[in-house]
C-alpha cells in the first residue's frame, strides 16, 4: 500500500472522528457556560442562607423520618389555622420526646444567661424532633435555640437580629408616602 491509500483508509476516518469529538467537547463546554451563569456574590450568599435554613447541618437524637417537602404553602397555612390539629400534632410529637419543654427551656437559658423566654414549641426539623426556644435579652436581641428533644443538647443557635436587620433595611428602601397637599393650578 502506498501512502495515499493508507491515508484514505486510516487517516480520513481518524481526522473525521477527531473533528467530531473536538466539536462535541467544545460545544459541551460552551453549553455548560451558558447553562450555569455566574451569580454575583450577594445572590450566592442569599441562596446559601436559604439552603442552610431549609437543610440545617445538625442532627438530633430522635429521627422521625423524612419530611414531606411537597406540601404547598396553602396546605401549611391551613394546618396552622386549625389549632386543634396543631395541638394534636404537638401532643403526638411531645409523646416521642425524652425531655420536657421545661427542660429544653432550662437548657437554652443555661447556654445563654441573661435572656428571657419568649416562647417554645416542639417540632419536626428535617426529620429530627427538636424544641425551638425563642429567647431575648434586655436590649431586644432575640435568639432561636434548637434543643434536641432526646438528650437536651443545644443543636443550633440562630440570631434573629439578621432577620430584623433585613426587614428594617427593606422598610428603609421603600419610598415614603407623599403626604403634602399641594395643588397645581391648571391653565385653560
Residue frames relative to the residue before (quaternion, step in Angstrom):
aa qw qx qy qz dx dy dz
X 1.0000 0.0000 0.0000 0.0000 0.00 0.00 0.00
X 0.3254 -0.7351 0.5562 0.2105 3.48 -0.98 0.79
X 0.7292 -0.4508 0.2968 0.4206 3.55 -1.29 0.16
X 0.6350 0.5465 -0.3316 0.4338 3.54 0.98 -0.79
X 0.6775 0.4775 -0.2850 0.4814 3.59 0.91 -0.87
X 0.6341 0.5271 -0.3254 0.4629 3.60 0.99 -0.80
X 0.6522 0.5121 -0.3121 0.4637 3.56 0.97 -0.86
X 0.6550 0.5026 -0.3140 0.4687 3.59 0.95 -0.86
X 0.6941 0.4875 -0.2793 0.4501 3.56 0.92 -0.90
X 0.8258 0.2277 -0.0930 0.5075 3.64 0.79 -0.95
X 0.6893 0.5346 -0.2838 0.3980 3.56 0.91 -0.89
X 0.6711 0.5045 -0.3126 0.4443 3.57 0.85 -0.92
X 0.6800 0.4568 -0.3212 0.4750 3.67 0.78 -0.83
X 0.6224 0.5466 -0.3388 0.4462 3.58 1.07 -0.75
X 0.6826 0.4812 -0.2833 0.4714 3.58 0.88 -0.93
X 0.6334 0.5253 -0.3305 0.4622 3.57 1.00 -0.81
X 0.6578 0.5047 -0.3058 0.4680 3.59 0.95 -0.85
X 0.6466 0.5207 -0.3184 0.4577 3.56 0.99 -0.85
X 0.6500 0.5090 -0.3172 0.4667 3.59 0.97 -0.81
X 0.6607 0.5048 -0.3036 0.4653 3.57 0.93 -0.90
X 0.6842 0.4749 -0.2914 0.4707 3.60 0.84 -0.93
X 0.6484 0.5184 -0.3186 0.4575 3.57 0.96 -0.79
X 0.6494 0.5073 -0.3121 0.4727 3.55 1.00 -0.81
X 0.6570 0.5095 -0.3109 0.4606 3.56 0.93 -0.89
X 0.6606 0.5005 -0.3100 0.4658 3.61 0.93 -0.85
X 0.6666 0.4937 -0.2996 0.4713 3.57 0.93 -0.83
X 0.6595 0.5056 -0.3065 0.4642 3.55 0.98 -0.83
X 0.6564 0.5000 -0.3313 0.4575 3.61 0.93 -0.79
X 0.6316 0.5142 -0.3350 0.4738 3.60 1.02 -0.66
X 0.6401 0.5163 -0.3126 0.4754 3.55 1.04 -0.80
X 0.6739 0.4926 -0.3093 0.4556 3.58 0.89 -0.88
X 0.6136 0.5344 -0.3589 0.4572 3.60 1.07 -0.61
X 0.6803 0.4771 -0.3051 0.4652 3.58 0.90 -0.82
X 0.6431 0.4910 -0.3283 0.4873 3.59 1.10 -0.56
X 0.6991 0.4931 -0.2723 0.4404 3.58 0.91 -0.93
X 0.7953 0.2317 -0.1211 0.5469 3.60 1.02 -0.65
X 0.0809 -0.8192 0.5666 0.0375 3.59 0.24 1.20
X 0.5238 -0.6301 0.4737 0.3228 3.54 -1.17 0.60
X 0.2789 -0.7589 0.5688 0.1506 3.55 -0.85 1.04
X 0.5387 -0.5975 0.4648 0.3699 3.58 -1.07 0.58
X 0.6600 -0.5394 0.3411 0.3963 3.62 -1.10 0.56
X 0.6312 0.5386 -0.3497 0.4350 3.62 0.96 -0.74
X 0.6528 0.4984 -0.3106 0.4784 3.58 0.99 -0.82
X 0.6470 0.5151 -0.3182 0.4634 3.58 0.97 -0.83
X 0.6552 0.5071 -0.3181 0.4608 3.60 0.95 -0.82
X 0.6548 0.4994 -0.3185 0.4695 3.60 0.93 -0.83
X 0.6451 0.5129 -0.3201 0.4673 3.59 0.97 -0.83
X 0.6575 0.5005 -0.3129 0.4683 3.60 0.94 -0.84
X 0.6255 0.5348 -0.3381 0.4565 3.60 1.02 -0.76
X 0.6606 0.5004 -0.3059 0.4686 3.58 0.97 -0.85
X 0.6328 0.5206 -0.3297 0.4689 3.58 1.02 -0.76
X 0.6637 0.5035 -0.3063 0.4606 3.58 0.92 -0.87
X 0.6443 0.5083 -0.3288 0.4674 3.58 1.04 -0.70
X 0.7006 0.4539 -0.2672 0.4814 3.55 1.02 -0.75
X 0.7997 0.1640 -0.0672 0.5736 3.57 1.04 -0.72
X 0.0830 -0.8236 0.5574 0.0643 3.60 0.32 1.13
X 0.5281 -0.6706 0.4355 0.2859 3.54 -1.15 0.66
X 0.5917 0.5858 -0.3816 0.4014 3.61 1.17 -0.17
X 0.1723 -0.7542 0.6245 0.1074 3.51 -1.31 0.48
X 0.3348 -0.7491 0.5414 0.1834 3.55 -0.92 0.91
X 0.5927 -0.5923 0.4161 0.3532 3.53 -1.30 0.06
X 0.7104 0.3600 -0.2462 0.5524 3.60 1.24 -0.27
X 0.1472 -0.8039 0.5744 0.0450 3.55 -0.42 1.28
X 0.2251 -0.8038 0.5427 0.0932 3.57 -0.73 1.10
X 0.6059 -0.5209 0.3713 0.4730 3.56 1.22 -0.31
X 0.6758 -0.5013 0.3611 0.4021 3.52 -1.31 0.32
X 0.4187 -0.6955 0.5278 0.2497 3.57 -0.95 0.92
X 0.4567 -0.6427 0.5370 0.2998 3.53 -1.21 0.57
X 0.1853 -0.8197 0.5376 0.0690 3.57 -0.32 1.28
X 0.5867 0.6192 -0.3612 0.3766 3.60 1.25 -0.10
X 0.4345 0.6930 -0.4781 0.3200 3.63 1.21 0.00
X 0.3721 -0.7164 0.5424 0.2326 3.52 -1.03 0.77
X 0.6500 -0.5041 0.3886 0.4151 3.56 -1.25 0.28
X 0.6163 0.5475 -0.3472 0.4471 3.58 1.06 -0.68
X 0.6453 0.5018 -0.3228 0.4771 3.59 0.99 -0.79
X 0.6406 0.5241 -0.3284 0.4551 3.58 0.95 -0.83
X 0.6750 0.4896 -0.3071 0.4586 3.59 0.90 -0.87
X 0.6133 0.5309 -0.3550 0.4649 3.60 1.07 -0.62
X 0.6523 0.5123 -0.3193 0.4584 3.57 0.97 -0.85
X 0.6640 0.5027 -0.3085 0.4597 3.58 0.95 -0.83
X 0.6676 0.5174 -0.3063 0.4390 3.59 0.99 -0.76
X 0.6752 0.4462 -0.3000 0.5050 3.61 1.15 -0.40
X 0.2413 -0.8233 0.4924 0.1468 3.61 0.02 1.25
X 0.6165 0.5548 -0.3567 0.4300 3.59 1.06 -0.66
X 0.6598 0.4921 -0.3036 0.4800 3.59 0.94 -0.87
X 0.6433 0.5180 -0.3200 0.4641 3.58 1.02 -0.80
X 0.6434 0.5116 -0.3183 0.4722 3.59 1.00 -0.80
X 0.6458 0.5164 -0.3189 0.4633 3.59 0.98 -0.82
X 0.6527 0.5068 -0.3099 0.4702 3.57 0.99 -0.85
X 0.6495 0.5135 -0.3119 0.4661 3.59 0.96 -0.88
X 0.6515 0.5106 -0.3144 0.4648 3.58 0.98 -0.82
X 0.6445 0.5134 -0.3203 0.4674 3.58 1.00 -0.81
X 0.6661 0.4849 -0.3027 0.4792 3.59 0.96 -0.82
X 0.6489 0.5269 -0.3188 0.4468 3.60 0.95 -0.86
X 0.6259 0.5441 -0.3451 0.4395 3.60 1.07 -0.64
X 0.6668 0.4859 -0.2937 0.4827 3.60 1.22 -0.45
X 0.5731 0.6099 -0.3708 0.4026 3.58 1.25 -0.41
X 0.3555 -0.7320 0.5450 0.2018 3.54 -1.18 0.66
X 0.7194 0.2791 -0.2312 0.5925 3.57 1.31 -0.10
X 0.4911 -0.6582 0.4814 0.3063 3.57 -1.21 0.44
X 0.6763 -0.4634 0.3763 0.4317 3.54 -1.33 0.18
X 0.6402 0.5302 -0.3262 0.4502 3.61 0.99 -0.81
X 0.6471 0.5035 -0.3230 0.4727 3.60 1.01 -0.73
X 0.6261 0.5223 -0.3327 0.4738 3.58 1.07 -0.70
X 0.6355 0.5189 -0.3216 0.4728 3.58 1.01 -0.81
X 0.6447 0.5200 -0.3184 0.4611 3.60 0.94 -0.88
X 0.6458 0.5171 -0.3202 0.4615 3.60 0.97 -0.81
X 0.6608 0.5060 -0.3060 0.4622 3.59 0.96 -0.86
X 0.6876 0.4746 -0.2819 0.4717 3.57 0.94 -0.88
X 0.6103 0.5418 -0.3503 0.4596 3.59 1.10 -0.62
X 0.6773 0.4797 -0.2837 0.4803 3.58 1.06 -0.75
X 0.7874 0.1900 -0.0836 0.5805 3.60 1.18 -0.55
X 0.0870 -0.8199 0.5645 0.0399 3.61 0.29 1.19
X 0.7278 0.4017 -0.3112 0.4605 3.56 -1.10 0.71
X 0.6249 0.5098 -0.3403 0.4835 3.57 1.24 -0.05
X 0.2671 -0.7351 0.6006 0.1660 3.55 -1.28 0.47
X 0.5134 -0.6602 0.4608 0.2970 3.55 -1.12 0.72
X 0.2158 -0.7662 0.5966 0.1021 3.54 -0.97 0.98
X 0.7678 -0.2342 0.1681 0.5721 3.58 1.15 -0.56
X 0.0667 -0.7843 0.6154 0.0418 3.55 -1.26 0.38
X 0.0419 0.7859 -0.6155 0.0416 3.53 -1.11 0.72
X 0.3821 -0.6855 0.5655 0.2536 3.53 -1.28 0.40
X 0.1040 0.8191 -0.5579 0.0841 3.54 -1.05 0.67
X 0.5024 -0.6069 0.5329 0.3086 3.46 -1.43 0.15
X 0.0319 -0.8013 0.5968 -0.0275 3.58 -0.42 1.25
X 0.8223 -0.2159 0.0859 0.5194 3.56 -0.27 1.32
X 0.7735 -0.3754 0.1717 0.4809 3.53 0.95 0.93
X 0.6885 0.4340 -0.2849 0.5064 3.62 1.24 -0.06
X 0.4340 -0.6962 0.5161 0.2463 3.54 -1.07 0.82
X 0.1155 0.7971 -0.5778 0.1324 3.57 -0.59 1.19
X 0.3588 -0.6532 0.6114 0.2662 3.49 -1.36 0.39
X 0.1945 -0.7428 0.6296 0.1187 3.55 -1.06 0.79
X 0.0502 -0.8075 0.5871 -0.0259 3.56 -0.46 1.25
X 0.1723 -0.7777 0.6001 0.0731 3.57 -0.75 1.11
X 0.0062 0.7995 -0.5976 0.0607 3.53 -0.77 1.12
X 0.1189 -0.7837 0.6064 0.0635 3.57 -1.26 0.47
X 0.3462 -0.7085 0.5670 0.2381 3.55 -1.18 0.57
X 0.7426 -0.4287 0.2799 0.4318 3.58 -1.32 0.07
X 0.6700 0.5015 -0.3032 0.4557 3.60 1.12 -0.59
X 0.5890 -0.5993 0.3563 0.4086 3.58 1.28 -0.14
X 0.4526 0.6668 -0.4673 0.3636 3.59 1.26 0.01
X 0.1405 -0.8110 0.5657 0.0506 3.57 -0.75 1.06
X 0.1312 -0.7658 0.6263 0.0631 3.51 -1.20 0.69
X 0.2218 -0.7275 0.6334 0.1425 3.50 -1.22 0.64
X 0.1167 -0.8162 0.5658 0.0107 3.55 -0.46 1.25
X 0.2081 -0.7505 0.6166 0.1151 3.58 -0.90 1.00
X 0.0678 -0.8052 0.5889 -0.0181 3.55 -0.61 1.21
X 0.4726 -0.6716 0.4975 0.2793 3.58 -0.88 1.00
X 0.3673 -0.7566 0.5051 0.1936 3.59 -0.73 1.09
X 0.6369 0.5323 -0.3334 0.4470 3.58 1.25 -0.09
X 0.8398 0.1222 -0.0341 0.5279 3.59 0.92 -0.81
X 0.5195 -0.6843 0.3934 0.3273 3.62 1.24 0.03
X 0.4589 0.6770 -0.4600 0.3457 3.60 1.21 0.20
X 0.4764 -0.6315 0.5302 0.3052 3.54 -1.20 0.67
X 0.2299 -0.7957 0.5503 0.1060 3.58 -0.67 1.12
X 0.7969 -0.0945 0.1043 0.5875 3.57 1.00 -0.82
X 0.1474 -0.7436 0.6446 0.0991 3.51 -1.29 0.53
X 0.0786 -0.8015 0.5928 0.0029 3.54 -0.62 1.17
X 0.3194 -0.7301 0.5758 0.1826 3.53 -0.84 1.02
X 0.2614 -0.7753 0.5558 0.1475 3.55 -0.70 1.04
X 0.4207 0.6998 -0.4690 0.3367 3.58 1.28 0.06
X 0.5999 0.5611 -0.3589 0.4432 3.60 1.07 -0.71
X 0.6638 0.4965 -0.3044 0.4693 3.55 0.95 -0.91
X 0.6539 0.5083 -0.3203 0.4598 3.59 0.97 -0.82
X 0.6349 0.5221 -0.3325 0.4623 3.60 1.02 -0.75
X 0.6487 0.5148 -0.3206 0.4597 3.56 0.97 -0.84
X 0.6481 0.5026 -0.3202 0.4742 3.58 0.99 -0.81
X 0.6475 0.5250 -0.3095 0.4575 3.56 1.01 -0.84
X 0.6787 0.4707 -0.2997 0.4775 3.57 0.92 -0.85
X 0.6086 0.5336 -0.3608 0.4634 3.60 1.10 -0.56
X 0.6386 0.5121 -0.3315 0.4690 3.59 1.04 -0.73
X 0.6470 0.5236 -0.3213 0.4517 3.57 1.01 -0.82
X 0.6646 0.5268 -0.3060 0.4327 3.57 1.03 -0.74
X 0.6008 0.5616 -0.3699 0.4323 3.59 1.18 -0.46
X 0.4672 -0.6743 0.4803 0.3104 3.61 -0.93 0.78
X 0.4889 -0.6512 0.4914 0.3090 3.54 -1.13 0.66
X 0.5642 -0.6005 0.4491 0.3456 3.53 -1.19 0.60
X 0.4117 -0.6887 0.5413 0.2513 3.56 -1.10 0.72
X 0.0383 -0.8528 0.5200 -0.0287 3.56 -0.16 1.31
X 0.4964 0.6554 -0.4543 0.3431 3.62 1.16 0.05
X 0.3467 -0.7628 0.5215 0.1613 3.54 -1.14 0.70
X 0.2274 0.7804 -0.5454 0.2045 3.58 0.84 0.92
X 0.1441 -0.7864 0.5970 0.0657 3.53 -0.86 0.99
X 0.3310 -0.7352 0.5575 0.1976 3.54 -1.01 0.78
X 0.3599 -0.6909 0.5783 0.2422 3.51 -1.14 0.69
X 0.2216 -0.7741 0.5827 0.1101 3.52 -0.90 0.91
X 0.3008 -0.7483 0.5643 0.1762 3.57 -0.81 1.02
X 0.2069 -0.7933 0.5621 0.1089 3.54 -0.97 0.86
